[in-house]
């Protein structure tokens, strides 16, 4: 069965179409902003306009807007195509990409978060989560990262500040979707924001 993978939870926006283990086409762009305008044309540029029987989309954490855009696109296409939609955590994909490049070993993931914080999570060899996803200030992230191998957008800074380890500075890429362990996939398309939203209801703001 064909699978369309979508990841636009970070500054990067990427799509990929697979037929079994074969990558039929992919597009990866560093946008910063503009995911809403670019995502659908990127999908349409894939073979057969990206049509697939299954759709896998990043749940975050990352940009609140980017996460919502990806989920909205996945839900709409699944409805239009009669396809199944699945979600996966962004940090799990980063960990899988790191293991594919550096060998199957434990990895700590450090990604840019909000308000100067970093999204952090530790993964065992094989891809199992070790502890929960957290959002931490950079100084707290140094001790939270358990492993020598650190991957993600803040990997270089963390390894440099910690003074040890190996950094893999990578952004999520849907073309690497097949490296994800099957256990990372979920039918629950619930966003993983990683921290509380910035916006507050008026009664909360005045409390």
Secondary structure as GFF3:
##gff-version 3
##sequence-region A 1 207
A	DSSP	beta_strand	2	7	.	.	.	ID=ss1
A	DSSP	beta_strand	12	19	.	.	.	ID=ss2
A	DSSP	beta_strand	22	30	.	.	.	ID=ss3
A	DSSP	alpha_helix	35	44	.	.	.	ID=ss4
A	DSSP	three_ten_helix	47	50	.	.	.	ID=ss5
A	DSSP	beta_strand	54	58	.	.	.	ID=ss6
A	DSSP	alpha_helix	64	81	.	.	.	ID=ss7
A	DSSP	beta_strand	84	88	.	.	.	ID=ss8
A	DSSP	alpha_helix	90	102	.	.	.	ID=ss9
A	DSSP	beta_strand	107	112	.	.	.	ID=ss10
A	DSSP	beta_strand	117	123	.	.	.	ID=ss11
A	DSSP	beta_strand	129	137	.	.	.	ID=ss12
A	DSSP	alpha_helix	138	144	.	.	.	ID=ss13
A	DSSP	beta_strand	149	151	.	.	.	ID=ss14
A	DSSP	alpha_helix	155	162	.	.	.	ID=ss15
A	DSSP	beta_strand	166	168	.	.	.	ID=ss16
A	DSSP	three_ten_helix	174	179	.	.	.	ID=ss17
A	DSSP	three_ten_helix	182	184	.	.	.	ID=ss18
A	DSSP	alpha_helix	202	205	.	.	.	ID=ss19
###
